[in-house]
Amino acid sequence: MLAAALAVLALAACGRGDDEEAQEVRPVRVMITDKRLSGDTVTLIGSVQPQSEINLSFRISGRMTDRLVSVGDHVRRGQLVARLDTQDEESALQSARAQQSGAQAQMVEAENNFIRMRGLVAQDAVSRALFDQAQSSRKAAQAQAESAQAQVNLANNRLSYTRLSSDVAGVVTAQGAEPGEVVAAGQMIVQVAREGGRDAAFDVPAAVKESTPADTDVLVMLTADPRITARGRVREVAPRADPVTNTFRVKVGLIDPPAAMRMGSTVTGRIKLDAVLGIEVPAAAVMRSGGRTAVWVVDPKAHTVSMRQIAVQSSSPSSVMVASGLEQGDIVVTAGVHALHPGQKVRFEQAKPTFAKPGEAAPGGAQP
């Protein structure tokens, strides 16, 4: 009987503990949201890239015998960069020239026959039909000679296509096939970054993309040495997001970049965003989990909290600009967010507008 009584008392004590925990009121720090215009400056990390790259490739297929440049080499316009085996093309050229010689001989014979027939028909020594036949043979022989000349020209061109020269001046950034490989027409042999233009490329979230002014000025600094800087302008914004990172590629054309900003260098860019109307909350108020961003919002009547998902427009180490999810006048928990659960009763330690002026009374002041 004594054991049973102790068990009942223990259960009763546990029940009282659960009730007390359920009724626990946690002290929190809150703020009352307010909308304002914000034109933040965001800092982005990117890299220096050429404004344009050209893939150099052969116009015919064949076995590559030489590649004369490698990654990092500077090439001049018209410089030879690779060669194909010329045996087949040289044989084709010899064959075309032989056919041309035969066609020219036939043309000479047909021309002489036409001249002879023209004199004879004038003397009525031959029929008009034989003269017409000689004239037709002359025209056919001329056509054959022209066709043979075209074949020689084509064979000459194909022979010249076994030599690959650079169309632009620049730096080799990639290489494809190796000597000894059989390459197809159009297959990339080397990739050349054209001289005369460099971009700083950044991957930015959608909110920054939408708030970036067109043709805006950007300060770009070398990450390894922030003293090395260059000015730039937004030149191109990708219309589609990257399917993996869900970010947009922004290319900033650098104006007279220093030599230290080589291609591939890591750079830091600062972009001034357009002023937009939004709600700013402290970074400590924001919780991120499972790809979602949310804040705790207090019911002013019940003094309970609920989680509300928000969309972030921009952020810094100290604050977050909310694009959607909050309205003006919402009470947001700014401290103690990790000790709450939905429906938790709270007690305000401080409540004030987001941007209360010094000495101004904060609405919804401290609650006991």
C-alpha positions as CSV (number, residue, x, y, z in Angstrom):
1,M,0.0,0.0,0.0
2,L,2.8,2.4,0.8
3,A,4.5,1.7,-2.5
4,A,1.2,2.4,-4.4
5,A,0.8,5.7,-2.5
6,L,4.3,6.8,-3.4
7,A,3.7,6.0,-7.0
8,V,0.5,8.1,-7.1
9,L,2.3,11.0,-5.5
10,A,5.1,10.7,-8.0
11,L,2.7,10.7,-10.9
12,A,0.9,13.7,-9.5
13,A,4.2,15.6,-9.1
14,C,5.1,14.8,-12.7
15,G,1.7,16.0,-13.9
16,R,2.2,19.3,-12.1
17,G,5.6,19.7,-13.7
18,D,4.2,19.2,-17.2
19,D,1.4,21.7,-16.5
20,E,4.0,24.2,-15.3
21,E,6.2,23.6,-18.3
22,A,3.2,24.0,-20.7
23,Q,2.3,27.3,-19.0
24,E,5.8,28.6,-18.9
25,V,6.1,32.2,-20.2
26,R,9.4,32.9,-21.8
27,P,10.9,36.4,-21.8
28,V,11.9,37.5,-25.3
29,R,13.0,40.7,-27.0
30,V,10.8,41.9,-29.8
31,M,10.5,44.7,-32.4
32,I,7.6,46.3,-34.3
33,T,8.3,46.2,-38.0
34,D,8.2,49.3,-40.2
35,K,8.7,49.8,-43.9
36,R,11.4,52.0,-45.3
37,L,13.4,52.7,-48.5
38,S,16.6,50.8,-48.6
39,G,19.3,50.9,-51.2
40,D,21.9,48.6,-49.7
41,T,25.4,48.0,-51.0
42,V,26.1,44.3,-51.5
43,T,29.5,42.6,-51.6
44,L,30.0,39.7,-54.0
45,I,32.8,37.3,-54.7
46,G,33.5,36.4,-58.4
47,S,36.4,35.9,-60.8
48,V,38.0,37.7,-63.8
49,Q,37.0,36.2,-67.1
50,P,37.5,37.2,-70.8
51,Q,34.7,39.0,-72.5
52,S,34.9,36.5,-75.4
53,E,36.5,33.2,-76.0
54,I,37.0,31.6,-79.4
55,N,37.3,27.8,-80.1
56,L,39.8,27.2,-82.9
57,S,39.2,24.0,-84.9
58,F,40.1,22.5,-88.2
59,R,37.6,22.8,-91.1
60,I,38.3,19.2,-92.2
61,S,38.9,15.9,-90.3
62,G,42.3,14.2,-90.2
63,R,45.1,13.1,-87.9
64,M,46.7,15.9,-86.0
65,T,50.5,15.8,-86.2
66,D,51.4,18.9,-84.2
67,R,49.9,21.4,-81.7
68,L,52.3,24.3,-81.3
69,V,50.7,26.1,-78.3
70,S,49.5,25.2,-74.8
71,V,47.4,26.7,-72.1
72,G,48.7,30.0,-71.0
73,D,50.5,30.8,-74.2
74,H,50.0,34.1,-75.9
75,V,49.1,33.9,-79.6
76,R,49.1,36.5,-82.4
77,R,46.6,36.9,-85.1
78,G,47.5,34.6,-88.0
79,Q,49.9,32.5,-85.8
80,L,50.1,28.8,-86.7
81,V,48.7,26.7,-83.7
82,A,48.3,23.2,-85.1
83,R,48.8,21.0,-88.2
84,L,47.1,17.9,-89.7
85,D,48.7,15.1,-91.8
86,T,48.8,16.4,-95.4
87,Q,49.3,13.1,-97.3
88,D,45.7,12.6,-98.3
89,E,45.1,16.3,-99.3
90,E,48.3,16.4,-101.3
91,S,47.3,13.3,-103.2
92,A,43.9,14.8,-103.9
93,L,45.6,18.0,-105.2
94,Q,47.8,16.0,-107.6
95,S,44.8,14.1,-108.9
96,A,42.9,17.3,-109.5
97,R,45.8,18.8,-111.3
98,A,46.1,15.8,-113.5
99,Q,42.4,16.0,-114.4
100,Q,42.9,19.7,-115.1
101,S,45.7,19.0,-117.5
102,G,43.5,16.5,-119.4
103,A,40.6,18.9,-119.5
104,Q,42.8,21.7,-120.9
105,A,44.2,19.4,-123.6
106,Q,40.6,18.6,-124.7
107,M,39.7,22.2,-124.7
108,V,42.7,23.1,-126.9
109,E,41.7,20.3,-129.4
110,A,38.1,21.4,-129.4
111,E,39.1,25.0,-129.9
112,N,41.3,24.1,-132.9
113,N,38.6,22.0,-134.4
114,F,36.1,24.8,-134.0
115,I,38.4,27.3,-135.8
116,R,39.0,24.8,-138.7
117,M,35.3,24.1,-139.0
118,R,34.5,27.8,-139.0
119,G,36.7,28.4,-142.0
120,L,35.4,25.4,-143.9
121,V,31.7,26.3,-143.3
122,A,32.4,29.7,-144.7
123,Q,33.6,28.1,-147.9
124,D,30.6,25.6,-147.9
125,A,33.2,22.8,-147.6
126,V,31.4,21.2,-144.7
127,S,27.8,21.1,-143.6
128,R,26.3,23.5,-141.1
129,A,25.5,20.5,-138.8
130,L,29.2,19.6,-138.5
131,F,30.1,23.2,-137.6
132,D,27.4,23.3,-134.9
133,Q,28.8,20.0,-133.5
134,A,32.3,21.5,-133.3
135,Q,30.9,24.6,-131.6
136,S,29.1,22.5,-129.0
137,S,32.2,20.4,-128.4
138,R,34.2,23.6,-127.8
139,K,31.7,24.8,-125.2
140,A,31.7,21.4,-123.4
141,A,35.5,21.3,-123.3
142,Q,35.6,24.8,-121.9
143,A,33.1,23.8,-119.2
144,Q,35.2,20.7,-118.4
145,A,38.3,22.9,-118.0
146,E,36.5,25.3,-115.7
147,S,35.3,22.4,-113.6
148,A,38.8,20.9,-113.4
149,Q,40.1,24.3,-112.3
150,A,37.5,24.5,-109.6
151,Q,38.5,21.0,-108.3
152,V,42.1,22.2,-108.2
153,N,41.1,25.2,-106.2
154,L,39.1,23.1,-103.8
155,A,42.0,20.7,-103.3
156,N,44.3,23.6,-102.7
157,N,41.9,24.9,-100.1
158,R,41.6,21.6,-98.3
159,L,45.4,21.4,-98.2
160,S,45.5,24.8,-96.6
161,Y,42.9,23.7,-94.1
162,T,45.5,21.2,-92.7
163,R,47.2,24.3,-91.1
164,L,45.2,25.9,-88.2
165,S,46.0,29.5,-87.5
166,S,44.5,31.8,-84.9
167,D,42.0,34.3,-86.1
168,V,42.5,36.6,-83.0
169,A,45.2,37.7,-80.7
170,G,44.9,36.4,-77.1
171,V,45.7,33.8,-74.5
172,V,45.1,30.1,-74.8
173,T,42.7,29.1,-72.0
174,A,42.0,25.5,-72.9
175,Q,43.3,22.7,-75.2
176,G,41.4,19.8,-76.8
177,A,42.9,17.0,-78.8
178,E,46.5,15.8,-78.5
179,P,49.0,15.3,-81.4
180,G,48.4,11.8,-82.9
181,E,44.7,11.9,-82.4
182,V,42.2,11.8,-85.4
183,V,40.1,14.9,-85.0
184,A,36.7,15.7,-86.6
185,A,35.9,18.9,-88.4
186,G,34.9,21.5,-86.0
187,Q,36.4,19.8,-82.9
188,M,38.0,22.2,-80.5
189,I,41.8,22.2,-80.7
190,V,42.5,25.2,-78.5
191,Q,40.4,27.9,-76.9
192,V,41.6,31.5,-77.1
193,A,40.5,34.3,-74.9
194,R,40.4,37.4,-77.1
195,E,42.5,40.3,-76.0
196,G,41.0,43.7,-75.3
197,G,38.3,43.0,-72.7
198,R,37.9,41.4,-69.3
199,D,34.8,40.8,-67.2
200,A,34.3,40.3,-63.5
201,A,31.7,37.6,-63.3
202,F,29.5,37.2,-60.2
203,D,26.7,34.7,-59.3
204,V,23.9,36.7,-57.5
205,P,20.6,35.7,-56.0
206,A,17.3,36.7,-57.6
207,A,16.7,39.6,-55.2
208,V,20.0,41.2,-56.0
209,K,19.5,40.7,-59.7
210,E,16.1,42.5,-59.6
211,S,17.5,45.4,-57.6
212,T,20.6,45.9,-59.6
213,P,20.3,49.1,-61.7
214,A,21.1,48.8,-65.4
215,D,24.5,50.0,-66.5
216,T,25.5,50.7,-62.8
217,D,29.0,51.4,-61.6
218,V,30.7,48.6,-59.7
219,L,33.9,48.8,-57.6
220,V,36.0,45.6,-58.2
221,M,38.9,44.7,-55.9
222,L,41.4,41.9,-56.1
223,T,40.5,39.7,-53.2
224,A,44.2,38.8,-52.5
225,D,45.1,42.5,-52.4
226,P,42.1,44.9,-51.9
227,R,44.4,47.8,-52.8
228,I,44.3,46.8,-56.4
229,T,41.0,48.0,-57.7
230,A,39.2,48.8,-61.0
231,R,35.9,50.3,-62.0
232,G,33.3,48.5,-64.0
233,R,29.8,48.5,-65.4
234,V,27.2,45.8,-65.5
235,R,27.4,44.6,-69.0
236,E,25.3,41.5,-69.1
237,V,22.8,39.8,-66.7
238,A,21.8,36.2,-67.4
239,P,18.0,35.8,-68.0
240,R,17.9,32.3,-66.6
241,A,19.0,31.0,-63.2
242,D,21.6,28.3,-62.8
243,P,19.6,25.1,-62.2
244,V,22.0,24.0,-59.4
245,T,22.7,27.1,-57.4
246,N,19.5,29.1,-58.5
247,T,21.7,32.2,-58.9
248,F,22.1,34.5,-61.9
249,R,25.4,35.3,-63.6
250,V,26.1,39.0,-63.8
251,K,29.1,40.1,-65.9
252,V,30.8,43.4,-65.1
253,G,32.9,44.9,-67.9
254,L,36.2,46.2,-66.3
255,I,37.4,49.6,-67.4
256,D,41.2,49.7,-67.8
257,P,41.8,46.8,-65.3
258,P,45.3,46.6,-63.8
259,A,47.7,43.8,-65.0
260,A,47.4,42.1,-61.6
261,M,43.7,41.3,-62.4
262,R,44.6,38.3,-64.5
263,M,42.0,36.0,-65.9
264,G,40.9,33.5,-63.2
265,S,41.8,35.9,-60.4
266,T,39.3,36.0,-57.5
267,V,37.8,39.5,-57.1
268,T,35.3,41.2,-54.7
269,G,32.7,43.5,-56.2
270,R,30.5,46.1,-54.5
271,I,27.2,47.0,-56.1
272,K,24.8,49.7,-55.0
273,L,21.2,48.4,-55.3
274,D,18.2,50.4,-56.2
275,A,16.2,51.9,-53.3
276,V,13.2,49.7,-52.6
277,L,10.5,49.7,-49.9
278,G,11.0,46.9,-47.5
279,I,11.1,45.7,-43.9
280,E,14.4,45.2,-42.2
281,V,14.9,42.9,-39.2
282,P,18.1,42.0,-37.2
283,A,20.0,39.0,-38.5
284,A,19.5,37.3,-35.1
285,A,15.7,37.2,-35.7
286,V,16.0,35.0,-38.8
287,M,16.1,31.2,-38.7
288,R,17.2,29.1,-41.6
289,S,16.5,25.4,-41.9
290,G,15.9,23.1,-44.8
291,G,16.3,25.8,-47.4
292,R,13.5,27.9,-45.7
293,T,13.9,31.2,-43.9
294,A,11.4,32.3,-41.2
295,V,10.9,34.5,-38.1
296,W,8.8,34.2,-34.9
297,V,5.8,36.6,-35.0
298,V,3.9,37.4,-31.7
299,D,0.1,37.5,-31.4
300,P,-0.4,40.8,-29.5
301,K,-3.6,39.6,-27.9
302,A,-2.7,36.1,-26.9
303,H,1.0,36.7,-26.4
304,T,1.9,33.5,-28.2
305,V,4.3,33.0,-31.1
306,S,4.0,31.4,-34.5
307,M,6.6,30.8,-37.2
308,R,6.2,32.8,-40.4
309,Q,8.2,32.1,-43.6
310,I,9.8,35.1,-45.3
311,A,11.6,35.8,-48.6
312,V,14.9,37.6,-48.2
313,Q,15.7,40.5,-50.5
314,S,19.2,41.1,-49.3
315,S,21.3,40.5,-46.1
316,S,24.3,41.6,-44.2
317,P,26.0,40.2,-41.1
318,S,23.8,42.4,-38.9
319,S,20.5,42.8,-40.7
320,V,18.1,41.2,-43.3
321,M,15.9,43.0,-45.7
322,V,12.6,41.1,-46.1
323,A,11.0,41.1,-49.5
324,S,7.8,39.4,-48.5
325,G,6.2,37.6,-45.5
326,L,5.9,40.5,-43.1
327,E,3.6,43.4,-42.8
328,Q,4.1,46.8,-41.2
329,G,3.3,46.6,-37.5
330,D,4.1,42.9,-37.0
331,I,5.8,42.0,-33.7
332,V,8.9,40.0,-34.5
333,V,11.0,38.2,-31.9
334,T,14.6,39.4,-32.1
335,A,16.2,37.5,-29.2
336,G,15.5,34.1,-27.7
337,V,14.3,32.6,-31.0
338,H,15.9,29.2,-30.5
339,A,14.0,28.5,-27.2
340,L,10.5,28.9,-28.7
341,H,7.9,26.5,-30.2
342,P,4.6,27.3,-31.9
343,G,2.0,28.5,-29.5
344,Q,4.6,29.3,-26.8
345,K,3.5,32.1,-24.5
346,V,6.1,35.0,-24.3
347,R,6.7,38.1,-22.2
348,F,8.1,41.2,-23.9
349,E,11.2,42.6,-22.5
350,Q,11.3,45.4,-25.0
351,A,9.2,46.4,-28.0
352,K,9.9,49.3,-30.2
353,P,9.6,50.3,-33.9
354,T,12.3,49.2,-36.2
355,F,13.6,52.7,-36.7
356,A,12.5,54.5,-33.5
357,K,14.1,58.0,-33.1
358,P,16.1,58.7,-30.0
359,G,13.8,59.7,-27.1
360,E,10.6,58.6,-29.0
361,A,8.3,56.4,-27.1
362,A,8.0,52.9,-28.5
363,P,4.5,51.7,-29.1
364,G,3.6,48.5,-27.2
365,G,6.1,49.2,-24.5
366,A,7.5,46.7,-22.0
367,Q,5.0,44.2,-20.8
368,P,5.3,42.5,-17.4
